[in-house]
């Protein structure tokens, strides 16, 4: 039986900060990106393209801090830093 991403994310806990540690530097760059790769490379489905709004949303609260986004965006349009002040991810089983 295959689990959804949401079910898998339930196994980890977050202390989400009020401000995102993931920043889209320029939404116009996302608008002109033909592949919208960030919608596919993030294992936690943090990024979502909204064609009606012509922008990428960032659900930073779901970030598992793997750092894939800072390397995989072909335009290097995502700024990624570790969450500050004790915020971020806590793994329950490891």
CORGICOR-V357828 format. One line per field, one symbol per residue. ss: DSSP state (2 for helix, 1 for strand, 0 for the rest). phi: phi as a letter, one per 30 degrees, with the letter a starting at -180 (. if undefined). Layout:
BEGIN
ss->???
phi->???
END
This chain:
BEGIN
ss->0000222220011110000001110022222200000222200000111100001111022200000222220000011100000001111000
phi->.ccddddddddbcbcdddcdccbddbddddecddcheddcdddchdcbdcddchaccbcddcdchdieddcdddchcccbbddciidkcbddcl
END
